[in-house]
């Protein structure tokens, strides 16, 4: 039990109504922090997926600008591809 909840219990034990209010505040705050942490994890997972996905796309694009022997496609060849 955290110090805020210990304080809330001590206040409630001494018949202070503030104890219950502090307990409610701690509960709401804890719930909100957990929600923020879950959303951060979700965003992090999405960024990891996007990074991996775009890396694969980049590899495909880079491969399309290489000749069979691995040498770079010339600018004139690229211009012909675009037409």
C-alpha positions as CSV (number, residue, x, y, z in Angstrom):
1,X,0.0,0.0,0.0
2,X,1.4,3.4,-1.0
3,X,1.9,6.3,1.4
4,X,-1.2,8.2,0.1
5,X,-3.4,5.2,0.8
6,X,-1.8,4.7,4.2
7,X,-2.6,8.4,4.9
8,X,-6.2,7.9,3.7
9,X,-6.6,4.9,6.0
10,X,-5.1,6.8,8.9
11,X,-7.4,9.7,8.3
12,X,-10.5,7.4,8.0
13,X,-9.5,5.5,11.2
14,X,-9.6,8.9,13.0
15,X,-13.0,9.7,11.5
16,X,-11.8,12.3,9.1
17,X,-14.0,12.4,6.0
18,X,-10.9,13.5,4.1
19,X,-9.7,10.0,4.3
20,X,-12.4,8.6,2.1
21,X,-11.9,11.5,-0.4
22,X,-8.1,10.9,-0.5
23,X,-8.7,7.2,-1.1
24,X,-11.1,8.0,-4.0
25,X,-8.6,10.4,-5.4
26,X,-5.8,7.9,-5.2
27,X,-8.0,5.2,-6.9
28,X,-9.0,7.6,-9.7
29,X,-5.4,8.7,-10.2
30,X,-4.1,5.1,-10.3
31,X,-6.7,4.2,-12.9
32,X,-5.8,7.1,-15.0
33,X,-2.1,6.4,-14.8
34,X,-2.7,2.8,-15.8
35,X,-4.7,3.9,-18.8
36,X,-1.9,6.3,-19.9
37,X,0.6,3.5,-19.5
38,X,-1.5,1.1,-21.6
39,X,-1.9,3.8,-24.3
40,X,1.9,4.4,-24.3
41,X,2.4,0.6,-24.7
42,X,-0.1,0.5,-27.6
43,X,1.6,3.5,-29.3
44,X,5.0,1.9,-28.8
45,X,3.8,-1.4,-30.3
46,X,2.3,0.4,-33.3
47,X,5.6,2.3,-33.9
48,X,7.6,-0.9,-33.7
49,X,5.2,-2.5,-36.3
50,X,5.3,0.6,-38.5
51,X,9.1,0.7,-38.4
52,X,9.4,-3.0,-39.3
53,X,6.8,-2.6,-42.1
54,X,8.5,0.5,-43.6
55,X,11.9,-1.2,-43.4
56,X,10.5,-4.0,-45.5
57,X,9.1,-1.5,-48.0
58,X,12.4,0.3,-48.1
59,X,14.2,-3.0,-48.9
60,X,11.8,-3.7,-51.8
61,X,12.3,-0.2,-53.2
62,X,16.1,-0.4,-52.9
63,X,16.0,-3.8,-54.6
64,X,14.0,-2.3,-57.5
65,X,16.8,0.2,-58.1
66,X,19.5,-2.4,-58.4
67,X,20.5,-4.4,-61.4
68,X,20.7,-8.2,-61.2
69,X,24.5,-7.9,-60.5
70,X,23.7,-5.6,-57.5
71,X,24.9,-2.4,-59.2
72,X,22.8,0.7,-59.0
73,X,20.3,1.5,-61.7
74,X,21.5,4.6,-63.7
75,X,19.5,7.8,-63.6
76,X,18.6,7.4,-67.2
77,X,17.1,3.9,-66.6
78,X,15.1,5.3,-63.7
79,X,13.8,8.1,-66.0
80,X,12.7,5.4,-68.5
81,X,10.9,3.5,-65.7
82,X,8.9,6.6,-64.7
83,X,7.6,7.2,-68.2
